[in-house]
Amino acid sequence: MWSKLCNFLHDIAGVPSYKRYLEHLAKHHPNQEPLSEKEFHRQATDKKYGGGSIRRCC
């Protein structure tokens, strides 16, 4: 129950799922080597926040 709720809230907040990324990669791109979890989250953060190009909070 809590796991499903957490997944739902992460989806709403736009938090990417490394597990879903791995499942997608295995299904659609089986020959591609997956990113490490750290690199996956770094790329997701860069994509969401402009890769460090934002220099202010608002």
N, CA, C and O atoms as a CHARMM CRD file, in Angstrom:
* protein
*
  232
    1    1 MET  N      0.82700  -1.19600   0.00000 PROA 1      0.00000
    2    1 MET  CA     0.00000   0.00000   0.00000 PROA 1      0.00000
    3    1 MET  C      0.87000   1.25900   0.00000 PROA 1      0.00000
    4    1 MET  O      0.69700   2.13400  -0.84900 PROA 1      0.00000
    5    2 TRP  N      1.80700   1.35100   0.95300 PROA 2      0.00000
    6    2 TRP  CA     2.65500   2.54600   1.03400 PROA 2      0.00000
    7    2 TRP  C      3.52400   2.69200  -0.20100 PROA 2      0.00000
    8    2 TRP  O      3.76800   3.80300  -0.67100 PROA 2      0.00000
    9    3 SER  N      3.98400   1.57600  -0.71900 PROA 3      0.00000
   10    3 SER  CA     4.83600   1.60200  -1.90600 PROA 3      0.00000
   11    3 SER  C      4.08100   2.19800  -3.09300 PROA 3      0.00000
   12    3 SER  O      4.62400   3.01700  -3.83500 PROA 3      0.00000
   13    4 LYS  N      2.83500   1.78400  -3.26500 PROA 4      0.00000
   14    4 LYS  CA     2.01900   2.30700  -4.36500 PROA 4      0.00000
   15    4 LYS  C      1.74600   3.79200  -4.16900 PROA 4      0.00000
   16    4 LYS  O      1.77500   4.56500  -5.12600 PROA 4      0.00000
   17    5 LEU  N      1.48400   4.18700  -2.93800 PROA 5      0.00000
   18    5 LEU  CA     1.24000   5.59400  -2.64700 PROA 5      0.00000
   19    5 LEU  C      2.48500   6.42700  -2.92900 PROA 5      0.00000
   20    5 LEU  O      2.39700   7.49900  -3.52600 PROA 5      0.00000
   21    6 CYS  N      3.63600   5.93700  -2.50200 PROA 6      0.00000
   22    6 CYS  CA     4.89400   6.65200  -2.76000 PROA 6      0.00000
   23    6 CYS  C      5.15400   6.77200  -4.25600 PROA 6      0.00000
   24    6 CYS  O      5.54900   7.83600  -4.73500 PROA 6      0.00000
   25    7 ASN  N      4.93600   5.68800  -4.99800 PROA 7      0.00000
   26    7 ASN  CA     5.11600   5.74000  -6.45000 PROA 7      0.00000
   27    7 ASN  C      4.18100   6.76200  -7.07900 PROA 7      0.00000
   28    7 ASN  O      4.58900   7.52100  -7.95800 PROA 7      0.00000
   29    8 PHE  N      2.93300   6.78500  -6.63300 PROA 8      0.00000
   30    8 PHE  CA     1.95400   7.73900  -7.14500 PROA 8      0.00000
   31    8 PHE  C      2.39900   9.17600  -6.86800 PROA 8      0.00000
   32    8 PHE  O      2.34800  10.02500  -7.75800 PROA 8      0.00000
   33    9 LEU  N      2.83100   9.44500  -5.64500 PROA 9      0.00000
   34    9 LEU  CA     3.26900  10.79500  -5.29200 PROA 9      0.00000
   35    9 LEU  C      4.53100  11.19200  -6.05500 PROA 9      0.00000
   36    9 LEU  O      4.67700  12.35000  -6.44700 PROA 9      0.00000
   37   10 HSD  N      5.43300  10.25600  -6.26700 PROA 10     0.00000
   38   10 HSD  CA     6.63200  10.54100  -7.06000 PROA 10     0.00000
   39   10 HSD  C      6.25100  10.87800  -8.49600 PROA 10     0.00000
   40   10 HSD  O      6.83400  11.77800  -9.10100 PROA 10     0.00000
   41   11 ASP  N      5.27500  10.15700  -9.04300 PROA 11     0.00000
   42   11 ASP  CA     4.81200  10.45100 -10.40200 PROA 11     0.00000
   43   11 ASP  C      4.24200  11.86000 -10.49400 PROA 11     0.00000
   44   11 ASP  O      4.53200  12.59000 -11.44100 PROA 11     0.00000
   45   12 ILE  N      3.44300  12.23800  -9.52600 PROA 12     0.00000
   46   12 ILE  CA     2.84300  13.57600  -9.52100 PROA 12     0.00000
   47   12 ILE  C      3.92100  14.65000  -9.41400 PROA 12     0.00000
   48   12 ILE  O      3.84800  15.68200 -10.08300 PROA 12     0.00000
   49   13 ALA  N      4.91600  14.40400  -8.57500 PROA 13     0.00000
   50   13 ALA  CA     5.98000  15.39000  -8.35500 PROA 13     0.00000
   51   13 ALA  C      7.01500  15.38800  -9.47300 PROA 13     0.00000
   52   13 ALA  O      7.88200  16.26100  -9.51800 PROA 13     0.00000
   53   14 GLY  N      6.93200  14.41200 -10.37700 PROA 14     0.00000
   54   14 GLY  CA     7.89600  14.35900 -11.47100 PROA 14     0.00000
   55   14 GLY  C      9.21800  13.71800 -11.09700 PROA 14     0.00000
   56   14 GLY  O     10.23000  13.94900 -11.75800 PROA 14     0.00000
   57   15 VAL  N      9.21800  12.91300 -10.04000 PROA 15     0.00000
   58   15 VAL  CA    10.43600  12.21700  -9.62400 PROA 15     0.00000
   59   15 VAL  C     10.58100  10.97300 -10.50400 PROA 15     0.00000
   60   15 VAL  O      9.68500  10.13000 -10.52800 PROA 15     0.00000
   61   16 PRO  N     11.68600  10.84900 -11.21900 PROA 16     0.00000
   62   16 PRO  CA    11.83800   9.71200 -12.12400 PROA 16     0.00000
   63   16 PRO  C     12.08400   8.40500 -11.36800 PROA 16     0.00000
   64   16 PRO  O     12.62200   8.40300 -10.26100 PROA 16     0.00000
   65   17 SER  N     11.68200   7.30600 -11.98200 PROA 17     0.00000
   66   17 SER  CA    11.85200   5.98800 -11.37500 PROA 17     0.00000
   67   17 SER  C     12.96500   5.23100 -12.08600 PROA 17     0.00000
   68   17 SER  O     12.85500   4.92800 -13.27400 PROA 17     0.00000
   69   18 TYR  N     14.02000   4.93200 -11.36900 PROA 18     0.00000
   70   18 TYR  CA    15.13300   4.18000 -11.94300 PROA 18     0.00000
   71   18 TYR  C     14.67600   2.77200 -12.31500 PROA 18     0.00000
   72   18 TYR  O     15.09000   2.23100 -13.34000 PROA 18     0.00000
   73   19 LYS  N     13.82700   2.18500 -11.48800 PROA 19     0.00000
   74   19 LYS  CA    13.31800   0.83500 -11.76700 PROA 19     0.00000
   75   19 LYS  C     12.54600   0.81900 -13.08600 PROA 19     0.00000
   76   19 LYS  O     12.74300  -0.07300 -13.91200 PROA 19     0.00000
   77   20 ARG  N     11.66700   1.80700 -13.28200 PROA 20     0.00000
   78   20 ARG  CA    10.90900   1.86800 -14.53900 PROA 20     0.00000
   79   20 ARG  C     11.81400   2.13500 -15.72700 PROA 20     0.00000
   80   20 ARG  O     11.58400   1.62000 -16.82100 PROA 20     0.00000
   81   21 TYR  N     12.84900   2.94500 -15.51100 PROA 21     0.00000
   82   21 TYR  CA    13.83500   3.19800 -16.56200 PROA 21     0.00000
   83   21 TYR  C     14.49400   1.89100 -16.98900 PROA 21     0.00000
   84   21 TYR  O     14.62700   1.62600 -18.18400 PROA 21     0.00000
   85   22 LEU  N     14.91100   1.06800 -16.01900 PROA 22     0.00000
   86   22 LEU  CA    15.54800  -0.20900 -16.33200 PROA 22     0.00000
   87   22 LEU  C     14.58800  -1.15100 -17.06000 PROA 22     0.00000
   88   22 LEU  O     14.98400  -1.84300 -17.99700 PROA 22     0.00000
   89   23 GLU  N     13.32500  -1.17300 -16.62500 PROA 23     0.00000
   90   23 GLU  CA    12.33100  -2.02000 -17.28600 PROA 23     0.00000
   91   23 GLU  C     12.11300  -1.57500 -18.72900 PROA 23     0.00000
   92   23 GLU  O     12.04900  -2.40800 -19.63300 PROA 23     0.00000
   93   24 HSD  N     12.00000  -0.27400 -18.94700 PROA 24     0.00000
   94   24 HSD  CA    11.82100   0.26700 -20.29900 PROA 24     0.00000
   95   24 HSD  C     13.02700  -0.06100 -21.17000 PROA 24     0.00000
   96   24 HSD  O     12.87900  -0.48100 -22.31800 PROA 24     0.00000
   97   25 LEU  N     14.20300   0.13100 -20.62600 PROA 25     0.00000
   98   25 LEU  CA    15.43400  -0.12400 -21.37300 PROA 25     0.00000
   99   25 LEU  C     15.52500  -1.59600 -21.78300 PROA 25     0.00000
  100   25 LEU  O     15.88000  -1.90600 -22.92000 PROA 25     0.00000
  101   26 ALA  N     15.20600  -2.49000 -20.86300 PROA 26     0.00000
  102   26 ALA  CA    15.26600  -3.92700 -21.16500 PROA 26     0.00000
  103   26 ALA  C     14.25900  -4.31800 -22.24200 PROA 26     0.00000
  104   26 ALA  O     14.54000  -5.17200 -23.08300 PROA 26     0.00000
  105   27 LYS  N     13.09200  -3.69400 -22.21200 PROA 27     0.00000
  106   27 LYS  CA    12.03300  -4.04100 -23.16800 PROA 27     0.00000
  107   27 LYS  C     12.26500  -3.42600 -24.54700 PROA 27     0.00000
  108   27 LYS  O     12.09200  -4.09600 -25.56500 PROA 27     0.00000
  109   28 HSD  N     12.65900  -2.14900 -24.58100 PROA 28     0.00000
  110   28 HSD  CA    12.72400  -1.41800 -25.84900 PROA 28     0.00000
  111   28 HSD  C     14.12900  -1.22700 -26.40300 PROA 28     0.00000
  112   28 HSD  O     14.28700  -1.00000 -27.60200 PROA 28     0.00000
  113   29 HSD  N     15.14000  -1.31300 -25.57000 PROA 29     0.00000
  114   29 HSD  CA    16.52800  -1.08000 -25.98800 PROA 29     0.00000
  115   29 HSD  C     17.44800  -2.11500 -25.33000 PROA 29     0.00000
  116   29 HSD  O     18.35300  -1.74500 -24.58200 PROA 29     0.00000
  117   30 PRO  N     17.23000  -3.40000 -25.60000 PROA 30     0.00000
  118   30 PRO  CA    17.96700  -4.44600 -24.87600 PROA 30     0.00000
  119   30 PRO  C     19.48200  -4.43200 -25.09600 PROA 30     0.00000
  120   30 PRO  O     20.22500  -4.96900 -24.27400 PROA 30     0.00000
  121   31 ASN  N     19.94300  -3.83700 -26.17400 PROA 31     0.00000
  122   31 ASN  CA    21.38400  -3.81600 -26.44600 PROA 31     0.00000
  123   31 ASN  C     22.09100  -2.60900 -25.83600 PROA 31     0.00000
  124   31 ASN  O     23.31900  -2.52300 -25.86700 PROA 31     0.00000
  125   32 GLN  N     21.32300  -1.68600 -25.28600 PROA 32     0.00000
  126   32 GLN  CA    21.89600  -0.46800 -24.71200 PROA 32     0.00000
  127   32 GLN  C     22.26800  -0.70300 -23.24900 PROA 32     0.00000
  128   32 GLN  O     21.49300  -1.27700 -22.48300 PROA 32     0.00000
  129   33 GLU  N     23.45400  -0.25600 -22.87700 PROA 33     0.00000
  130   33 GLU  CA    23.89200  -0.39000 -21.48500 PROA 33     0.00000
  131   33 GLU  C     23.20200   0.67900 -20.63500 PROA 33     0.00000
  132   33 GLU  O     23.20500   1.85300 -21.00500 PROA 33     0.00000
  133   34 PRO  N     22.61000   0.29000 -19.50300 PROA 34     0.00000
  134   34 PRO  CA    21.91100   1.27400 -18.67400 PROA 34     0.00000
  135   34 PRO  C     22.87500   2.21300 -17.95200 PROA 34     0.00000
  136   34 PRO  O     24.02500   1.87200 -17.67700 PROA 34     0.00000
  137   35 LEU  N     22.36700   3.39500 -17.65900 PROA 35     0.00000
  138   35 LEU  CA    23.11000   4.34000 -16.83700 PROA 35     0.00000
  139   35 LEU  C     23.15500   3.80900 -15.40700 PROA 35     0.00000
  140   35 LEU  O     22.30000   3.02200 -15.00000 PROA 35     0.00000
  141   36 SER  N     24.14800   4.24200 -14.66000 PROA 36     0.00000
  142   36 SER  CA    24.14000   3.92700 -13.23000 PROA 36     0.00000
  143   36 SER  C     22.98700   4.70800 -12.60000 PROA 36     0.00000
  144   36 SER  O     22.49800   5.67800 -13.17900 PROA 36     0.00000
  145   37 GLU  N     22.56400   4.28900 -11.43600 PROA 37     0.00000
  146   37 GLU  CA    21.45900   4.99300 -10.78100 PROA 37     0.00000
  147   37 GLU  C     21.83300   6.44600 -10.50500 PROA 37     0.00000
  148   37 GLU  O     21.00400   7.34400 -10.65400 PROA 37     0.00000
  149   38 LYS  N     23.06800   6.67200 -10.10600 PROA 38     0.00000
  150   38 LYS  CA    23.53300   8.03200  -9.82900 PROA 38     0.00000
  151   38 LYS  C     23.48700   8.88800 -11.09600 PROA 38     0.00000
  152   38 LYS  O     23.00800  10.02200 -11.06000 PROA 38     0.00000
  153   39 GLU  N     23.98200   8.35300 -12.21000 PROA 39     0.00000
  154   39 GLU  CA    23.98300   9.09800 -13.46700 PROA 39     0.00000
  155   39 GLU  C     22.55300   9.32000 -13.97400 PROA 39     0.00000
  156   39 GLU  O     22.24700  10.38000 -14.52100 PROA 39     0.00000
  157   40 PHE  N     21.68500   8.33000 -13.79400 PROA 40     0.00000
  158   40 PHE  CA    20.28100   8.46600 -14.18400 PROA 40     0.00000
  159   40 PHE  C     19.63500   9.65400 -13.47600 PROA 40     0.00000
  160   40 PHE  O     18.97400  10.47900 -14.10700 PROA 40     0.00000
  161   41 HSD  N     19.83200   9.73100 -12.16000 PROA 41     0.00000
  162   41 HSD  CA    19.22500  10.82300 -11.39400 PROA 41     0.00000
  163   41 HSD  C     19.88700  12.16400 -11.71800 PROA 41     0.00000
  164   41 HSD  O     19.21700  13.19700 -11.71800 PROA 41     0.00000
  165   42 ARG  N     21.17500  12.16200 -11.98900 PROA 42     0.00000
  166   42 ARG  CA    21.85900  13.39600 -12.37500 PROA 42     0.00000
  167   42 ARG  C     21.27500  13.93000 -13.68700 PROA 42     0.00000
  168   42 ARG  O     20.99100  15.12200 -13.80100 PROA 42     0.00000
  169   43 GLN  N     21.09800  13.05400 -14.67000 PROA 43     0.00000
  170   43 GLN  CA    20.53900  13.48600 -15.95500 PROA 43     0.00000
  171   43 GLN  C     19.10100  13.96700 -15.80000 PROA 43     0.00000
  172   43 GLN  O     18.70600  14.95300 -16.42300 PROA 43     0.00000
  173   44 ALA  N     18.31600  13.27800 -14.97400 PROA 44     0.00000
  174   44 ALA  CA    16.93200  13.68400 -14.74900 PROA 44     0.00000
  175   44 ALA  C     16.87300  15.06000 -14.08800 PROA 44     0.00000
  176   44 ALA  O     16.03600  15.88700 -14.44800 PROA 44     0.00000
  177   45 THR  N     17.74900  15.30200 -13.13400 PROA 45     0.00000
  178   45 THR  CA    17.79800  16.60300 -12.46100 PROA 45     0.00000
  179   45 THR  C     18.23700  17.69500 -13.42800 PROA 45     0.00000
  180   45 THR  O     17.66200  18.78300 -13.44100 PROA 45     0.00000
  181   46 ASP  N     19.24700  17.41100 -14.23300 PROA 46     0.00000
  182   46 ASP  CA    19.70600  18.38300 -15.22700 PROA 46     0.00000
  183   46 ASP  C     18.59600  18.70800 -16.21700 PROA 46     0.00000
  184   46 ASP  O     18.41200  19.86600 -16.59200 PROA 46     0.00000
  185   47 LYS  N     17.85500  17.68700 -16.64100 PROA 47     0.00000
  186   47 LYS  CA    16.76200  17.89800 -17.59100 PROA 47     0.00000
  187   47 LYS  C     15.66300  18.75600 -16.96000 PROA 47     0.00000
  188   47 LYS  O     15.12300  19.65800 -17.60000 PROA 47     0.00000
  189   48 LYS  N     15.34100  18.46500 -15.70500 PROA 48     0.00000
  190   48 LYS  CA    14.25900  19.18600 -15.03100 PROA 48     0.00000
  191   48 LYS  C     14.63300  20.63000 -14.71500 PROA 48     0.00000
  192   48 LYS  O     13.79900  21.52900 -14.82500 PROA 48     0.00000
  193   49 TYR  N     15.88700  20.85400 -14.32100 PROA 49     0.00000
  194   49 TYR  CA    16.29100  22.18000 -13.86300 PROA 49     0.00000
  195   49 TYR  C     17.26300  22.88400 -14.79300 PROA 49     0.00000
  196   49 TYR  O     17.91200  23.84600 -14.38400 PROA 49     0.00000
  197   50 GLY  N     17.37700  22.43600 -16.01700 PROA 50     0.00000
  198   50 GLY  CA    18.17500  23.15700 -16.99900 PROA 50     0.00000
  199   50 GLY  C     19.65800  22.87400 -16.96100 PROA 50     0.00000
  200   50 GLY  O     20.43100  23.65300 -17.52000 PROA 50     0.00000
  201   51 GLY  N     20.08900  21.81200 -16.33800 PROA 51     0.00000
  202   51 GLY  CA    21.49900  21.42500 -16.36200 PROA 51     0.00000
  203   51 GLY  C     22.44100  22.44200 -15.76600 PROA 51     0.00000
  204   51 GLY  O     23.56600  22.60200 -16.23900 PROA 51     0.00000
  205   52 GLY  N     22.00100  23.12700 -14.73900 PROA 52     0.00000
  206   52 GLY  CA    22.87300  24.08900 -14.07900 PROA 52     0.00000
  207   52 GLY  C     22.82200  25.47800 -14.67900 PROA 52     0.00000
  208   52 GLY  O     23.56300  26.36300 -14.25100 PROA 52     0.00000
  209   53 SER  N     21.95500  25.68700 -15.66900 PROA 53     0.00000
  210   53 SER  CA    21.89100  27.00300 -16.30500 PROA 53     0.00000
  211   53 SER  C     21.07200  28.00800 -15.49700 PROA 53     0.00000
  212   53 SER  O     21.14400  29.21100 -15.74800 PROA 53     0.00000
  213   54 ILE  N     20.29700  27.52300 -14.53100 PROA 54     0.00000
  214   54 ILE  CA    19.51000  28.42100 -13.68800 PROA 54     0.00000
  215   54 ILE  C     20.40300  28.93300 -12.56500 PROA 54     0.00000
  216   54 ILE  O     20.99300  28.14200 -11.82900 PROA 54     0.00000
  217   55 ARG  N     20.50400  30.23200 -12.43300 PROA 55     0.00000
  218   55 ARG  CA    21.39600  30.83600 -11.44100 PROA 55     0.00000
  219   55 ARG  C     20.64900  31.51400 -10.29400 PROA 55     0.00000
  220   55 ARG  O     21.25800  32.19600  -9.47000 PROA 55     0.00000
  221   56 ARG  N     19.34500  31.32900 -10.24400 PROA 56     0.00000
  222   56 ARG  CA    18.56100  31.95800  -9.18700 PROA 56     0.00000
  223   56 ARG  C     17.46700  30.99900  -8.73900 PROA 56     0.00000
  224   56 ARG  O     17.20700  29.99800  -9.40700 PROA 56     0.00000
  225   57 CYS  N     16.83200  31.29400  -7.62700 PROA 57     0.00000
  226   57 CYS  CA    15.81100  30.38300  -7.11100 PROA 57     0.00000
  227   57 CYS  C     14.42300  30.66500  -7.67500 PROA 57     0.00000
  228   57 CYS  O     13.59300  29.75700  -7.71300 PROA 57     0.00000
  229   58 CYS  N     14.14100  31.88200  -8.11100 PROA 58     0.00000
  230   58 CYS  CA    12.78600  32.22800  -8.55400 PROA 58     0.00000
  231   58 CYS  C     12.76700  32.89900  -9.90500 PROA 58     0.00000
  232   58 CYS  O     11.69700  33.24700 -10.40600 PROA 58     0.00000
